[in-house]
């Protein structure tokens, strides 16, 4: 309310399927996942898993 309704909250670092629901519950709407995607062989599946965890 202080900064206005159009503010976005980004979390960069430590984002994976475990942390995604937590940061989303606190209002984050932009997530940056590096290692949780690029360390996986199937990167598409990793991205989809994080997206599902955000719902």
N, C-alpha and C positions, 0 to 999 in steps of 0.2 A: 504494500500500500504506500510505503514511503517513496519508493522510486518509480512507481507507476505500474500499470497493468501489463505493459509491453516488454518488460525486462525478461531476458532469457538467462537461465542458469546452466552453465557448462561445467562438466566434471571431466578432467583430463588426467588420467593415470589411475591404475588399479581397477579399471573397469573390466568386469567379466560377468559370467552368468550368476555369480553369487552376490556381487556388489551392485549390479544393475538395479534390482528391485528396491534396494535400500536407498540409493541416491535418487531414484525416480520418486519414491515415497516422500522424500524431502523437497521435491519440486524441481529437480534437475530435468531439463528437457533437451539438452544437447550433451551427448556422451562421446568421448574420444577413447577408443579402445585400440591399443597397439599390440602388445604382446599376446593378448587373448585371441587375436586374429592371426597375426603374422607368425606366431610360433606353431600354428596348427597346419597340418597337411591339407585338410579340407577347409579352406578359408570361407567358402560360401556357407558351409554348415555352421562354422563358428559365428559368422555374422548373423545368420538366422536364429541361432540359439540366444544370442544377446538381444536381438529384437523381440523374441518371444518372452524373454525374461523381463523386458520393459513393459509388457502389457499388463 
